[in-house]
Amino acid sequence: MSKDIILNYCPNYNKIINFEFFESDYVSEKLISFYQDYVASVQKNDLEELKKVTKVDTIVSKYIDDYLFRKEMKKELLTIKVRRSVNVLKVIIDNIIKIFDRYEEGVTRNIFISKWI
């Protein structure tokens, strides 16, 4: 994708690729690498993939901004198993979205289910 299209669908692109993480933080390094590869692989004619890349942009931005989410994402990313015969990038991206959805559901549930004193 061209730089203009990337910035249209991924408003957090520059923030994400310029994120400075610790040298020993391999999970963040790989996550950002997968993000860049995925953004570069999306075709501008595929509307479904463009929606997905926008969501992934939001997720990785939240990963950078929210420490609790980052901690949860790192823990979950280390449990992903990928078979050799499938598209690794697609499986990782799909799992990132699933992890985010589960996290959002858990956070939302904690907010709405409260006890009265």
Secondary structure, 3 states (H helix, E strand, C coil): CCHHHHHHHCCCHHHHHCCCCCCCCHHHHHHHHHHHHHHHHCCCCCHHHHHHHHHHHHHHHHHHHCHHHHHHHHHHHCCCCCCCCCCHHHHHHHHHHHHHHHHHHHHHHHHHCCCCC
